[in-house]
Amino acid sequence: MTTELKVPAVGESVTEVQIGTWLVKEGEAVSVDQPVVEIESDKATVEMPAPAAGVISKIMKQAGEMAEVGEVVALLEEGAEGTASGGSAQAGAGASEEPARQPEPVAAGASGGSSNGGSTGSSTGGHVMPAAARAAANAGVDTSNVPGTGPGGRVLKEDVQKAAASTSSAAASGGSSNGAPSKNGAAPAAGSRSEEVVPMTMLRRRIAQNLVEAQQTAALLTTFNEIDMGAVMDLRKEFKEAFEREHEVRLGFMSFFVKAAVDALRKVPAINAEIQGNDIVYRHYHDIGIAVGGGKGLVVPIIRNAETLSFAEVEATINDFGQRAQKNKIGIEELTGGTFTISNGGVYGSLLSTPIVNPPQSGILGLHGIQQRPVAIDGEVVIRPMMYVALTYDHRLVDGREAVTFLKRIKECIENPSRMLLEI
């Protein structure tokens, strides 16, 4: 029996997705609920599982192509038996009507006719990934002669680049055939001048759209302050090992800023609100978004009801987000909503920046690198670990006085963490 694999609903407003990496090839056997392909929406990457055991008889949408929700992307022969190579005839009840399976087509460089059985291209036989095909077309590389190093023998972009480099080296050492001077007598420019055109992922498109929307619809303004991180660093150093033994998670700086942000948002509720038409919606809960770098780009998972969590629970949540973001395993429901965002550019070495609000939120707190700087304390110049912080806010809703008050409260909480415990 043939089963159609259709793009599932991956979000309330998502109507189109991009096909990511196929985790199986045509002719491969799969078990029930085994992930077969990654699907990228504008919010997250999800895996489509096989609804039954069988063989993937046909892949109808290749990696990088767009597909609508409900569209068929592959066919599954239930109960059939297959091989990893997918090159032999399939056994089983559903395979009798299938035509003899051909080797997978090779894009950009493979011959559309015969397979050239004696050539080196037939020995590789791996599927050419879209980025590799584009790189091959730009560099003039025949992918049928490129051995694939990806899963299942897939030809990756790196494989094409390596082959192009080898060809260039061979041409350069081959004598004067490629070294003729130009018409004006100058030698050709050395080095590669190749270009690569790569389609934007759905996530990157959404990020770009949100950033432009924020700039066009909100009256954004940024105010700055600086924080002496000495108290938090001393506290962290004193209790770091005990905290990790007790809670089995490391004590970082982000939990202090999350708790400080909750404290400051309670004092300045407008920054935790949003504009809806002619109304202002004030939230009496605090869903704090934490910007983390993922495998597909920056994502902002949400710490729900951060005001109810302990330092350990905040750290555990952030650690979990960071690990799953690298594997593109964060669910769509974890990326939606949020009343305020914290972005830590300091982990990448940023000294100062003006973060952009994540609409429809009204504020975002930017953290930066900690540097030893001279500051004046009690009439004396001392060296202290200082961090610049930035608050970008929607000036339609938040006044400058409120923004300054918010950052001042953040500064007070971090420079004297006991304030957060005593709520003073």
N, C-alpha and C positions, 0 to 999 in steps of 0.2 A: 504494500500500500504506500502510495506517495503522499507525503505530508509537506505542505508549504510552510516555510519559515518566514514569518512576517514580522516587520518592525513593530515592536510593542509600543504602547503609550509610555513615554518616558518623562512626562511632565504635563501640567495642566494646560500650558500655553504652547507647548512644543508640537509643531506640525511636520517638521523636516529634520532629519538627522544626517550625519555623515558616517559612512561606513569606515570603521577603523581597521585594525589588524584582524585578519582571519586566523583563527587559532587552529583550524584544521584545513585540509585540502580536499579537493574533489576525490572521491573514492575512499576516503578514510572512514573507518568505523567509529561511531561515537556511542556513548552510553547515555541513558536518560539523565537530564539535567547537567550534562557536561557542557561547559561554555564553548561555543563554536565561533563567535565573532564579537568584537568590541564595537559598540555603537556610541558615537560621540554626538551629544546634543550641545546646545549653547550653554548648558549649565554643568554637565558632568559626563563622564564616560561610564557606560554600563555594559555588562556582558549579556549576550543573548544565549540562553541555554537550549540544548536540544530537548524537544518535548517528548521524545521517545528514543529507544535504542535503534540503531540502524546505520545506514551509510549515507554520507553527503553525496548525492548523485550529481548535483549541478549547483554551481555558484553563479548567481545571476547579477550580483552587484559586487564590483571589485573595491578594494581599499581606496579611499579617497573620493568615491562617488557619492552623490546625494541620493537619499531615499525618503519618501514620505511615510508617515506613520501608517501602518497597515499594508505597506507594499511588500511584495514577495522578494526576498533577497537570496533564497536558496531552496533547494528541494531535498527532502530526506526520504530515503527508501527504508521504511520500517522493517525490521527483521532481517535485512540483507546483511551479508558479510563482506567486508572490504579489507583493503590493505593500506598501509601507510603511503605507498607510492601512487596508488590510484591508477596504475597502468594496466592492470589485468581485468578481464571480464568479471562481473560481479555475479556471485551465486545468490540463490534465494528466489522466493516467489515473485518479488517485485522487479527483478532484474531482467526477466526474459524479454520484455519489450524495449529495453534500453538499447540503443545502438552501441556498437563497439566504442569504448572510451578512447578518445584521442589524448595525447600528451597535452598538458596545460599550455595555452598560447603564451608566447613570450612577446612582450610589448617592445616596440621601438628597436628594431634591429633584427628580429627573427623573420625568417622567410614565411610567407603565408601559404606556400605550396607544400613541397616535400619536406621531410624532416631531416634530410641529409644524414642518413644513418651512420655514415662513417666519420662524421665531423666531430670535433671536440664539443660543439654546442649540444649535441644530443646526450653527451655524458653528464652534462650538468642538469639540464631539464628542469631547473627550479623556476618557480614563478618569479617574475620580475616585479618588484614593488614599484608603485607609481613614482616615488621620488627618484628611484634608480633609473626608471625609464626616461624621465625628464633629463637627468644628468647625462645619460647615455646619448640622448638626442643632441644635447648641447655640445658634448665633447666628441661626437662622431664615433662612439664606441659601439661595436657589435656585441650585444648582450648574449648572443648565443655562444660566444667564446669566453664569457666571464663566469668563473666558478662562484657559486653562491655560498655564503657563509651563514646565512640566516636560518631560522627554524625550517626544517623540511627542505633545505637547499635553496631557500629563497635568495634571490639576488638583491642585495641591499645597495643603497647609494654609495656606501663606503667601498663596496666591491668595485663599482664602476669607477670611482675616483682613483682607486689603486691601479686598475687596469689602464686608465688614461695616463696616470703618472708614469707607468712602465713604458707605455708607447712613446710618451714625450722624451723619456730618458734615452730610449733606443734611437729615436730620431736625432736627438742632439749629439749622440756619439757616433752617428753614422757617417759623418764627414761633412762635406760642403753642400750637400744636396738641399738642405733646409736652411742653410746659412747665407743665402744670397742677400746682398745689401738691397735696400729699397732704392727708389728712383733718385732720391736726393743723396744717396751714398751712405746714409746712416744704417747701422745694423738694426735688425728687428729688436723690438723691446723684449727683454728677458722676463720670464715669469708667466704665470697663468693669468689669462684675462677672461676666464669662463664666468658665466652667470648661471644662476639657478632660479627658476620661477616655481614657487611652492604655494599652493592654495592655502588660504587661512583656515585654520580649524574652526569648528563651530564655537568653541570656547573663546578663541581669540576674537572672532567676529562679535560675540556678545560683549566682551570686555571693551572693544573699540566702540561699539554702539553706546554702551553705558557711559563711557568717559565723555563722548561727544554730547550725549544727552545732558549729562550733568553740567557741562560747560555752557550749553545753550539755554537750559531751562532754569538753572539756579543762579542766584547772585552770590558767587563764591568769594570768600575772603579768608585769609590765613593770618593767624596771630601766633607769636612765638614766645617761648620762655626757656629757661635753662634750669636744670635740676642737679643738685649735688647728690650723687649716687652713693656716697660714702656710707650712710646709715644702712641702706639696704644691702650693700656689699658686705659690711661687717656682720649684719644679722644672718645673711646667707652663709657666710664663711663659718660662723659659730655653730649653726644648726644644720648645715648641709648634710653631713653624714647621718645624724640622728633622724632627720626628716626622711632620708632615703631608706633607712632601715625600717622605719615605722610604716611608711606609706608605699614603699617599693616604686617610687618615682622621684626623679631629680627635682630639686627646688631651683627654679629659674627666676628670671626677673619678670617674665610676662604675667605671672599670677599676681604680683604686687600691683602692676599697672591695671589689670582687669578689676581688682578689688578697689583700687583708687578711682578708676573710671566710674564704677557703680556709685561710689560715695559722692563723686563730683556731679554725676547726673541727677542724683537725688536733690542736690542743692540747686542745680540749674536744669529743671525738667524740660525746658524748651529745646535743648540739644538732643533730648531723647524722643522728641516729637517729630511729626511730619505734617506737611501741608497736603490736604486732599480737597481740591477745588477751592472753595472759600472758607473751609474749615481747618482747624488745627486739631490733630489727634494726639493727645498726650498719653503716653504709655506709662503704666504704673508697674511695669516689669522691665527687665534689662536683658535683652538678647544681644550679646556682644559678638560681633564678627571678628575673627582673627585671620588676617591675610597670611597665607602660607604659600610657598612655592611648590607646585606640583609638576608631575611629568608632562602635562599638557600646557602648563602656564600657571599664573597666579589664580588661586581660588580663595574664597572667603567663607569657610564653614562657620556655623553659628554656635556659640555656647549659650544654650537656652537657660533662662532664669539664672543668670550668673550671680544675682544677689543672694541666692539660696545655697551656693556652693562654697565649700571650704577651699583653702589654698591648695590642698592636696588634690581635691576633685578638679579644680581648674587646671592644675598641672597635668593630671592624668588625661583630661579631655584634650588639651592642646597637644600632648605627646601622641595620642591616638590619631588626631587629625593630621599631624605631620607625617606619620608613617603611612597612613592610607592615602594621603595626597600624592606621595611619590609613586604609588602603585595605581593611581586613578581609581581608587575604591571608595571615594566619598559619594554618598547618595545625594540625589537631587534635593530631597527633603531637608538635608542638612545644610544646603546652600541658600535656601530661600528664607525670606524674612530678615530679621535683624533690625535692631533699633539704633545701633552705633557700631563703629568699626575701629579697630586698632591695627595699624600697619607698622611693622618693625623693620625699617630699612637699615637699621644699624647692624644687623647680622650680615649684611652685604658690604658694610663699610661706609654707608652714607653718613655724612656729617650734618647735612641740612637739606630739607626738601619741603615742597608744598603738596601734600597728598590731595587727591581729588575725592570728593564726597561720592559715596556709593548710593545713587538715588533709589528710593525716595527718602533715604535717611537725611538728616540735617547736619551731621558732623562726623569727622574722622580725626583720630589722634595719630599723629606720626611720631614714631620713636626713632632715635638715631644713635650713632656710635658713641661710646663712652671714651672720653679723652682726658688725660691729665692736663689741666690748664691752671694758670695762675688766677686766683680770685682774691678779692679783698674781704677779710673776715675780721671784725673788731679792730679795724684800722691797720691790719697787717696783711701782707700778701702771702698767701699760702697756695700750695699745689693741691688741687682736689680733683677727683674723678667726676667730670661734668658731662651732662647729656643735654643737647638741645631737643626740645619737644615742640611740635607744631600742631595747632588745631585749625583745620579748614572747616568752615561752617557756612550754612545757607543764610545770608544776611537778610533774606526776606522774613525769616522767622527768628533768628538769633541776633541780638544787638551786640555791639562791640563790648559793652560792659559785661554782659553775660559770658561772652567768650573769654575775656580776661579773667573773670571770676572762676570759671571752670578750670583754666590752666593753673591759676594760682592754687586752687584746691588740690589739683594733681600734685603740684610741687610740694605742698604742705604734707600730704599723705606719704609721699615717697621719701622726703627728707626726715620725716618723723613717723615711721610706720605704726607706732603705738596709737596714733590718732584713729586709724581704721578699726583697731580692736576696741577702743573706748568710745568710738563714734562721737568724737568731739572735734 
